[in-house]
């Protein structure tokens, strides 16, 4: 009888672990599909891009970035989101 109880307990634990994995995977996917996640990705991309432009201007002084408009790039990227 004790063996049957242990087998049942192990099966229930296994089932619950599998269910928890599925719920976790679903929650992560739902977040990745959300507008909030997409907006955050765009924001981080633009921040990194702006940092790259500043770095390029500092370390490559011969490079002319005067006609480069980050706002135009941002508008174009946001229209694709």
N, CA and C of each residue as an Amber inpcrd file, in Angstrom:
protein
   243
   0.8210000  -1.1880000   0.0000000   0.0000000   0.0000000   0.0000000
   0.8710000   1.2600000   0.0000000   1.9660000   1.2290000   0.7330000
   2.8560000   2.3820000   0.7820000   3.4920000   2.6480000  -0.5800000
   3.8300000   1.5680000  -1.3020000   4.3980000   1.7180000  -2.6350000
   3.4000000   2.3760000  -3.5780000   2.1400000   1.9760000  -3.4880000
   1.0980000   2.5770000  -4.3310000   0.9450000   4.0610000  -4.0370000
   1.0100000   4.4030000  -2.7540000   0.8990000   5.8030000  -2.3580000
   2.0690000   6.6010000  -2.9230000   3.2810000   6.0550000  -2.8280000
   4.4720000   6.7360000  -3.3540000   4.3900000   6.9030000  -4.8670000
   3.9200000   5.8850000  -5.5640000   3.7770000   5.9770000  -7.0190000
   2.7580000   7.0550000  -7.3950000   1.6450000   7.0760000  -6.6580000
   0.6130000   8.0790000  -6.9210000   1.1470000   9.4800000  -6.6470000
   1.8630000   9.6240000  -5.5390000   2.4350000  10.9260000  -5.1790000
   3.4390000  11.3700000  -6.2480000   4.3160000  10.4700000  -6.6820000
   5.3010000  10.7990000  -7.7090000   4.6370000  11.1840000  -9.0270000
   3.5560000  10.4860000  -9.3690000   2.8310000  10.8050000 -10.6030000
   2.1980000  12.1830000 -10.5120000   1.6080000  12.4930000  -9.3900000
   0.9820000  13.8040000  -9.2140000   2.0250000  14.9200000  -9.2720000
   3.1510000  14.6890000  -8.6230000   4.2310000  15.6850000  -8.6460000
   4.7230000  15.8890000 -10.0760000   4.9080000  14.8010000 -10.7830000
   5.3530000  14.8770000 -12.1750000   4.3400000  15.6320000 -13.0360000
   3.0630000  15.3200000 -12.8590000   2.0100000  16.0040000 -13.6100000
   1.9920000  17.5040000 -13.3070000   2.1400000  17.8460000 -12.0330000
   2.1360000  19.2560000 -11.6430000   3.3630000  19.9960000 -12.1770000
   4.5090000  19.3260000 -12.1880000   5.7170000  19.9440000 -12.7370000
   5.5420000  20.2320000 -14.2260000   4.9760000  19.2990000 -14.9450000
   4.7260000  19.4850000 -16.3710000   3.7310000  20.6230000 -16.6060000
   2.6880000  20.6510000 -15.7880000   1.6860000  21.7160000 -15.9120000
   2.3180000  23.0780000 -15.6240000   3.1870000  23.1390000 -14.6260000
   3.8540000  24.3850000 -14.2680000   4.7720000  24.8510000 -15.4020000
   5.4740000  23.9320000 -16.0310000   6.3270000  24.2860000 -17.1730000
   5.4920000  24.8620000 -18.3110000   4.3720000  24.2310000 -18.5860000
   3.5030000  24.7030000 -19.6680000   2.9300000  26.0830000 -19.3670000
   2.5070000  26.2890000 -18.1240000   1.9570000  27.5890000 -17.7360000
   3.0440000  28.6610000 -17.8380000   4.2520000  28.3360000 -17.3920000
   5.3620000  29.2850000 -17.4740000   5.6820000  29.6380000 -18.9140000
   5.7510000  28.6420000 -19.7830000   6.0460000  28.8810000 -21.1950000
   4.9530000  29.7270000 -21.8430000   3.7130000  29.4620000 -21.4920000
   2.5910000  30.2330000 -22.0320000   2.6570000  31.6870000 -21.5630000
   2.9780000  31.8940000 -20.2960000   3.0730000  33.2590000 -19.7570000
   4.1870000  34.0370000 -20.4490000   5.3200000  33.4100000 -20.6630000
   6.4370000  34.0710000 -21.3440000   6.0360000  34.4210000 -22.7740000
   5.4170000  33.4880000 -23.4760000   5.0090000  33.7410000 -24.8610000
   3.9590000  34.8460000 -24.9330000   3.0170000  34.8560000 -23.9960000
   1.9990000  35.9110000 -23.9680000   2.6480000  37.2800000 -23.7820000
   3.6610000  37.3520000 -22.9060000   4.3600000  38.6160000 -22.6980000
   5.1150000  39.0270000 -23.9580000   5.7890000  38.0760000 -24.5980000
   6.5240000  38.3990000 -25.8210000   5.5930000  38.8680000 -26.9340000
   4.3570000  38.4050000 -26.9320000   3.3830000  38.8060000 -27.9430000
   2.7010000  40.1360000 -27.6070000   2.9630000  40.6730000 -26.4270000
   2.2730000  41.8800000 -25.9850000   2.8710000  43.1460000 -26.6020000
   2.0510000  44.1790000 -26.6570000   2.5170000  45.4790000 -27.1400000
   3.5670000  46.0620000 -26.1980000   3.4360000  45.8040000 -24.9200000
   4.3880000  46.3150000 -23.9330000   5.7990000  45.8220000 -24.2500000
   5.9280000  44.5500000 -24.5420000   7.2300000  43.9690000 -24.8570000
   7.7740000  44.5650000 -26.1500000   6.9320000  44.6770000 -27.1450000
   7.3410000  45.2430000 -28.4290000   7.7910000  46.6940000 -28.2590000
   7.0450000  47.4650000 -27.4880000   7.4180000  48.8610000 -27.2280000
   8.7510000  48.9470000 -26.5050000   8.9650000  48.0800000 -25.5230000
  10.2390000  48.0670000 -24.7980000  11.3970000  47.7280000 -25.7220000
  11.2040000  46.7540000 -26.6000000  12.2640000  46.3980000 -27.5360000
  12.6150000  47.5700000 -28.4440000  11.6010000  48.2530000 -28.9600000
  11.8540000  49.4200000 -29.8070000  12.5920000  50.5070000 -29.0300000
  12.1660000  50.7470000 -27.7920000  12.7960000  51.7790000 -26.9670000
  14.2630000  51.4470000 -26.7210000  14.5580000  50.1990000 -26.3470000
  15.9410000  49.7990000 -26.0830000  16.7790000  49.8430000 -27.3540000
  16.1790000  49.4870000 -28.4780000  16.8880000  49.5490000 -29.7500000
  17.2780000  50.9900000 -30.0660000  16.3340000  51.9030000 -29.8910000
  16.6090000  53.3050000 -30.1950000  17.6390000  53.8930000 -29.2390000
  17.5880000  53.5320000 -27.9720000  18.5820000  54.0170000 -27.0160000
  19.9700000  53.5230000 -27.4090000  20.0620000  52.2640000 -27.7820000
  21.3400000  51.7030000 -28.2080000  21.8200000  52.3320000 -29.5000000
  20.9010000  52.5990000 -30.3990000  21.2580000  53.2240000 -31.6690000
  21.7720000  54.6390000 -31.4370000  21.1180000  55.3850000 -30.5730000
  21.5520000  56.7430000 -30.2400000  22.9460000  56.7100000 -29.6140000
  23.1770000  55.7470000 -28.7410000  24.4940000  55.6000000 -28.1230000
  25.5570000  55.2850000 -29.1830000  25.2170000  54.4430000 -30.1380000
  26.1440000  54.1180000 -31.2220000  26.4810000  55.3620000 -32.0380000
  25.4890000  56.1710000 -32.3510000  25.7320000  57.3990000 -33.1210000
  26.6750000  58.3190000 -32.3450000  26.4630000  58.4630000 -31.0500000
  27.3410000  59.3110000 -30.2290000  28.7560000  58.7470000 -30.1930000
  28.8700000  57.4360000 -30.0690000  30.1890000  56.7960000 -30.0390000
  30.9060000  57.0070000 -31.3710000  30.1650000  56.8410000 -32.4800000
  30.7590000  57.0310000 -33.8050000  31.2440000  58.4730000 -33.9650000
  30.4590000  59.4390000 -33.5210000  30.8480000  60.8470000 -33.6330000
  32.1040000  61.1280000 -32.8110000  32.2170000  60.4990000 -31.6590000
  33.3700000  60.7330000 -30.7850000  34.6310000  60.0640000 -31.3310000
  34.5170000  58.8270000 -31.7880000  35.7010000  58.0570000 -32.1720000
  36.0400000  58.1280000 -33.6530000  35.1460000  58.6600000 -34.4360000
  35.3940000  58.8140000 -35.8680000  35.0350000  60.2450000 -36.2640000
  35.8800000  61.1640000 -35.8160000  35.5750000  62.5860000 -35.9840000
  35.4770000  63.0000000 -37.4550000  36.0800000  62.2470000 -38.3580000
  36.0080000  62.5750000 -39.7750000  34.6840000  62.1920000 -40.4100000
  33.8920000  61.4330000 -39.7010000  32.6000000  60.9850000 -40.2190000
  31.5630000  62.0910000 -40.0480000  30.9220000  62.4680000 -41.1330000
  29.9350000  63.5500000 -41.0900000  28.5470000  62.9840000 -40.7820000
  28.0700000  63.2290000 -39.5700000  26.7410000  62.7850000 -39.1670000
  25.7710000  63.9560000 -39.0750000  26.1350000  65.0880000 -39.6570000
  25.2990000  66.2790000 -39.5140000  23.9210000  66.1150000 -40.1600000
  23.8280000  65.3310000 -41.2190000  22.5470000  65.1400000 -41.8750000
  21.7790000  63.9480000 -41.3550000  22.3300000  63.3040000 -40.3570000
  21.7180000  62.0990000 -39.8080000  20.6860000  62.4950000 -38.7610000
  19.4470000  62.1130000 -38.9600000  18.3730000  62.4770000 -38.0290000
  17.8460000  61.2190000 -37.3430000  18.1870000  61.0640000 -36.0800000
  17.7500000  59.8970000 -35.3140000  16.2240000  59.8560000 -35.2330000
  15.6040000  61.0160000 -35.1650000  14.1450000  61.0710000 -35.0760000
  13.4870000  60.4390000 -36.3030000  14.0930000  60.6730000 -37.4820000
  13.5440000  60.0780000 -38.7040000  13.6590000  58.5510000 -38.6770000
  14.7820000  58.0770000 -38.1700000  14.9770000  56.6310000 -38.0520000
  13.9620000  56.0640000 -37.0630000  13.7740000  56.7690000 -35.9480000
  12.8190000  56.3180000 -34.9370000  11.4050000  56.2610000 -35.5040000
  11.0020000  57.2940000 -36.2540000   9.6680000  57.3040000 -36.8600000
   9.4930000  56.1150000 -37.8150000  10.5230000  55.8580000 -38.6070000
  10.4420000  54.7490000 -39.5570000  10.3350000  53.4190000 -38.8220000
  11.1200000  53.2450000 -37.7710000  11.0680000  51.9930000 -37.0000000
   9.7330000  51.8270000 -36.2940000   9.2140000  52.9090000 -35.7390000
   7.9500000  52.8340000 -35.0140000   6.7930000  52.5300000 -35.9660000
   6.9070000  52.9510000 -37.2290000   5.8360000  52.6570000 -38.1780000
   5.8010000  51.1900000 -38.5370000   6.9360000  50.4950000 -38.3620000
   7.0160000  49.0610000 -38.6380000   6.5370000  48.2100000 -37.4770000
   6.4330000  48.7840000 -36.2750000   6.0560000  48.0010000 -35.0790000
   4.6110000  47.6500000 -35.0440000
